[in-house]
Amino acid sequence: MLALTFGITAACAWAVHDLLVRRLSQGTAILPMLLTVLAVGSAVLALPVMAFGDWSQMTPAAAAAGALSGLAYAFGMGGLYKAFSIAPVRLVAPILGAYPMLSLGIAGFQGRDIGLQEWLAVAAIVGGIAVVALAGRAEDKVRSEDALQAILWAVIGSTGFGLAFWLGQEAARLGAQLPAILVTRLAALMVVAGVAALVMRGFYRAPRAMLNGNGRLLAMMGVLDALALGLVTASGGLDFPEYAAIAASLFGVLTILLAWRILGEVVWRWQWLGIGMVFAGIAALSVMG
């Protein structure tokens, strides 16, 4: 199923993006980093979307859905960046990837007949995520207050992503795919830019040291994030678009695996069981699709 393929590809892109977030967010201001990533992604999308997007199909309803998607996505990204700056990937990533129940619940609310097998597959994904989070929590050295704060930010991020994906797909369905992707992106950029202007009391200026040392990595993060969000949003015009959002939740597990191999973060024995459950759930959805 194409929607599932879009979701898995998005998960791979977000996994690399999130690994870089974890690496760069230690001791770095969150808002400048997030704003740089969103700005780069918007710039990358602008030219092809303006050239090839069918703007004549962008109805006011589609534009409104895209703008609300961008607002939700800004909250999701803010929660993700803040959570990764506080706690290890193995604690934060599973919670961030726990939005599939929300995605499938919204699809059911909209009238699609959700079968028992689909709920069981999603339950395996969310259950696997929970196993990874709980198993890691028991062994983590993170202070309780820091862990609680990280979990809270991760929940905010997860909820933001779930709503953003649904609204973005609605924008693509009501209008056109490429314009919907850009509207969502620009709306998220405007929200973060507004918050940065208020918090930093002035126009955004990325810290020179951050750009000099990590400019290429931030640009890569912007491209990866734009690609992933674009794929999930574009799936709104496909059959079973919620599958793309559900499959994209695999990014949490992939980020843990990358952190294990690249950053040297420990993956505990029971967490491997949870990772296997997540992959089994994704495979089940693929078979049903």
C-alpha positions in Angstrom: 0.0 0.0 0.0 1.4 3.4 -1.1 0.3 5.2 2.1 2.1 2.7 4.2 5.2 3.2 2.1 5.0 6.9 2.5 4.8 6.5 6.2 7.8 4.2 6.5 9.9 6.4 4.3 8.9 9.4 6.5 9.8 7.4 9.6 13.3 6.8 8.3 13.8 10.5 7.5 12.5 11.5 10.9 14.7 9.0 12.7 17.9 10.5 11.3 16.5 14.0 12.0 15.7 13.1 15.6 19.1 11.6 16.1 20.6 14.9 15.1 18.2 16.7 17.4 19.4 14.6 20.3 23.1 15.3 19.4 22.7 19.0 18.8 20.2 20.0 21.5 22.7 19.4 24.3 23.6 22.9 25.4 22.1 24.6 22.4 19.2 27.0 22.4 16.1 25.2 21.2 14.2 28.0 19.4 17.0 29.1 17.1 17.7 25.5 16.1 14.0 24.7 15.5 13.5 27.9 13.6 16.5 27.2 11.4 15.3 23.7 10.6 11.8 24.9 9.7 13.1 27.8 7.6 15.4 25.5 5.6 12.6 23.0 5.0 10.3 25.8 3.8 12.9 27.2 1.4 13.5 23.7 -0.1 9.8 23.2 -0.6 8.9 26.7 -1.9 10.3 26.6 -5.5 8.9 23.1 -6.6 5.6 23.8 -4.9 5.1 27.2 -6.5 6.1 25.8 -9.8 4.2 22.5 -9.9 1.5 23.0 -7.2 -2.2 23.3 -8.4 -3.1 26.4 -6.3 -6.4 26.7 -8.1 -7.7 23.8 -6.0 -6.7 25.3 -2.6 -10.1 26.2 -1.2 -10.4 28.3 2.0 -11.2 25.2 3.9 -8.0 23.5 2.7 -5.9 26.5 3.6 -7.5 26.7 7.0 -6.8 23.0 7.6 -3.2 23.5 6.5 -2.7 26.4 8.8 -4.1 24.5 11.8 -1.9 21.6 10.9 1.1 23.9 10.9 0.1 25.2 14.4 -0.2 21.7 15.7 3.1 20.7 14.1 4.9 23.6 15.7 3.7 22.3 19.1 4.8 18.8 18.1 8.2 19.9 17.0 8.7 22.1 20.1 7.8 19.2 22.4 10.2 16.9 20.5 13.1 19.2 20.6 12.6 20.1 24.3 12.1 16.5 25.4 15.3 15.4 23.5 17.3 18.1 25.2 16.3 16.7 28.6 16.3 12.9 28.5 17.8 10.0 26.5 16.3 8.8 23.2 15.2 5.5 24.7 12.9 7.3 27.2 11.6 10.1 24.9 11.2 8.6 21.4 8.7 5.8 22.3 6.3 8.4 23.8 6.7 10.7 20.8 5.7 7.8 18.6 2.6 6.9 20.5 0.1 8.9 18.5 -1.2 6.0 16.2 -4.2 5.4 18.5 -5.2 9.0 18.0 -4.7 8.7 14.2 -6.9 5.6 14.0 -9.4 7.0 16.4 -9.9 10.1 14.3 -10.3 7.9 11.2 -13.0 5.9 13.0 -14.7 9.1 14.2 -14.8 10.2 10.5 -16.8 7.1 9.6 -14.2 4.6 8.4 -14.9 1.1 9.5 -11.9 0.1 11.6 -11.5 -3.6 11.9 -10.4 -5.6 14.9 -7.2 -6.7 13.1 -6.2 -3.0 12.5 -6.8 -2.1 16.2 -4.7 -5.1 17.2 -1.9 -4.1 14.9 -1.9 -0.6 16.3 -2.1 -2.0 19.8 1.0 -4.0 19.1 2.8 -0.8 17.9 1.7 1.3 20.9 2.3 -1.7 23.3 5.8 -2.1 21.9 6.4 1.6 22.4 5.2 1.3 26.0 7.5 -1.7 26.7 10.5 0.3 25.3 9.6 3.3 27.5 8.9 1.4 30.7 11.9 -0.9 30.3 14.2 2.0 29.8 12.6 4.1 32.6 13.5 1.4 35.1 17.2 1.6 34.3 17.6 5.3 33.5 19.8 7.5 35.6 17.7 10.6 34.8 16.5 12.5 37.8 12.8 11.9 38.5 11.9 15.6 38.0 13.8 15.7 34.7 12.2 12.5 33.5 8.7 13.8 34.4 9.4 17.0 32.5 10.7 15.2 29.5 7.7 12.8 29.4 5.4 15.8 29.6 7.1 17.5 26.6 7.0 14.2 24.7 3.3 13.9 25.3 2.8 17.4 24.0 4.9 16.5 21.0 3.0 13.3 20.3 -0.4 15.0 20.5 0.8 17.8 18.3 2.0 15.3 15.7 -1.2 13.3 15.7 -3.3 16.4 15.1 -0.9 17.8 12.6 -0.9 14.7 10.4 -4.7 14.5 10.5 -5.2 18.2 9.6 -2.5 18.1 7.0 -4.1 15.1 5.3 -7.5 16.9 5.4 -5.9 19.9 3.7 -4.5 17.7 1.0 -7.9 16.0 0.5 -9.8 19.3 0.4 -7.3 21.1 -1.8 -4.1 20.0 -3.5 -1.2 18.0 -2.1 1.8 20.2 -2.8 0.2 23.5 -1.8 -1.2 21.9 1.4 2.4 20.8 2.3 3.8 24.3 1.9 0.9 26.0 3.8 1.4 23.6 6.7 5.2 24.3 6.7 4.9 28.0 6.5 2.3 28.1 9.2 4.6 26.2 11.5 7.4 28.5 10.7 5.4 31.6 11.4 4.3 30.2 14.8 7.8 29.4 15.9 9.1 32.7 14.5 6.5 34.5 16.5 7.3 32.7 19.7 11.0 33.3 19.1 10.5 37.0 18.6 8.5 37.2 21.9 10.9 35.1 23.9 14.1 36.5 22.5 12.6 40.1 22.4 13.8 40.8 18.9 14.4 39.3 15.5 15.8 35.8 15.2 19.6 35.5 15.0 21.1 32.0 15.2 24.1 31.8 17.5 27.2 32.2 15.4 28.9 29.2 16.9 25.9 27.0 16.2 25.7 27.9 12.6 29.5 27.8 12.0 29.8 24.4 13.5 26.5 22.8 12.7 25.0 24.7 9.8 25.2 21.7 7.4 23.6 19.4 9.9 20.8 21.9 10.6 20.2 22.2 6.8 20.1 18.4 6.5 17.6 18.3 9.4 15.4 20.8 7.6 15.4 18.8 4.3 14.7 15.5 6.2 11.8 17.0 8.2 10.3 18.7 5.1 10.5 15.3 3.2 8.9 13.4 6.0 6.1 15.9 6.7 5.4 16.2 2.9 5.0 12.4 2.5 2.6 12.1 5.4 0.6 15.1 4.2 0.5 14.0 0.6 -0.9 10.6 1.7 -4.2 12.4 2.4 -5.0 11.8 -1.3 -4.4 8.1 -1.0 -6.5 5.2 0.3 -6.2 4.7 4.0 -4.2 7.8 4.7 -4.1 7.1 8.4 -1.8 4.2 7.6 0.9 6.7 6.7 0.6 8.5 10.0 0.6 5.1 11.9 3.7 3.8 10.0 5.5 7.1 10.5 5.4 6.4 14.3 8.1 3.9 13.6 10.5 6.8 13.8 10.7 6.4 17.5 12.0 2.9 17.4 14.4 3.7 14.5 15.8 6.6 16.5 16.5 4.3 19.4 18.3 1.9 17.1 20.4 4.7 15.6 21.2 6.2 19.0 22.3 2.7 20.1 24.6 2.3 17.2 25.9 5.8 16.7 25.6 7.6 20.0 26.3 4.6 22.1 23.1 4.8 24.2 22.2 1.5 25.9 19.2 -0.5 24.7 18.0 -2.8 27.5 17.0 -6.4 27.0 13.2 -5.9 27.4 13.4 -2.9 25.1 14.3 -5.3 22.2 11.0 -7.1 22.8 9.2 -3.8 22.5 11.0 -3.0 19.3 10.0 -6.4 17.9 6.4 -5.7 18.8 6.5 -2.4 16.9 7.9 -4.0 13.8 5.3 -6.8 14.0 2.5 -4.2 14.1 3.8 -2.3 11.1 4.2 -5.6 9.2 0.6 -6.6 10.1 -0.7 -3.3 8.7 1.3 -3.9 5.5 -0.3 -7.3 5.0 -3.8 -5.9 5.6 -3.1 -3.1 3.2 
